[in-house]
Amino acid sequence: MELSLRKTTLALVALGLSGIASAASYAPPAPACTPGAVTVPCERTAFDLGFTAYWLEPVTDNSFMYETVTVVGDTTTFNQHVVDEDYDFGFTLEGSYHWGTGNDFTLSWTRFDNDNDSALIDGNFAVRGAEDYQFDQVIGVIGQHADFGDRYNVRFNAGLQYVRVDTAQGVRIHDTRNPAVVADFTNIEGSNFSGVGPIAGIDTSWDVMDGFALTGSAAAGLAVGDIDSTTVAWLGNAVIGSVMSERTIVPTANMKLGVRYTTEVAGGDLNIDAGWAFMGVFHSVRYINAAGIAAGTANTSNFGLQGPYLGVKWIGDLGGLAV
């Protein structure tokens, strides 16, 4: 009996020593490696206000200011681009509300208004022309911020937009050789589009160093609306004109490339952006030249704006106000 008890005791001691040795040699498994992991920011409640100034040039693929006039009793034909599009000031006002882990609702309004005129002498013709462009775009989107690694940041967004493109142009042509041969020719053309539709985009940034980042953004959408076109032409005392209206769907595009600097200020962060911007509303302009009035046909043009920009945005944290 005593010998059996001793054997049992030795067996238990050996088992205990074996367990201690095993425990000492055990190490928990290393966490799985997930290269390129996508994360969202920490929960935050904030708002921001921003202002962006642009120096933009209107861009059209079919200039309105080409007119062809054949002088009666002569073989001379005039075909001249009257007005060159000049750069002018535009702006965007923007405000956002941020909540949760990288969510936001952003509302922005972009405005551009440009008018210019010129006069020239082309051979025997005295020509004067004028153009006016007006552009408005109101965008409301919901966004989601995500971080791809330590430096690459992305914001996906989608929502609705309102777009308006108004164009007006006029030209007056006078034959200086013999005013009695043909009276002055005047042509005034106008086109107006306004529409509403969906829009979706992506904003990206690559953190470089000390608050600096390279930035890029792109958005595409559709707008459903009416295009109204009006043309009136005078040749001497004769007046002819045409009015057209059409319901259509037009594509839109917005793009930016630039650099951003971020610094902490009282109550939040301050972002300063600079770069190059493009805004396009395709197939949004209809115009009827003098030759097309009788036929009732209109030509189509894309409308775009391009140029440098400088923006400032302040982001304020509302976390301290939460109840």
Secondary structure as UniProt FT lines:
FT   HELIX           2..25
FT   TURN            35..36
FT   STRAND          38..39
FT   STRAND          46..60
FT   TURN            64..65
FT   STRAND          66..70
FT   TURN            72..73
FT   STRAND          77..81
FT   STRAND          88..99
FT   TURN            100..102
FT   STRAND          103..122
FT   TURN            123..124
FT   STRAND          125..148
FT   TURN            149..151
FT   STRAND          152..175
FT   TURN            179..181
FT   STRAND          185..209
FT   TURN            210..211
FT   STRAND          212..235
FT   TURN            236..237
FT   STRAND          238..265
FT   TURN            266..267
FT   STRAND          268..287
FT   HELIX           290..292
FT   TURN            293..296
FT   STRAND          299..317
FT   HELIX           319..321
//
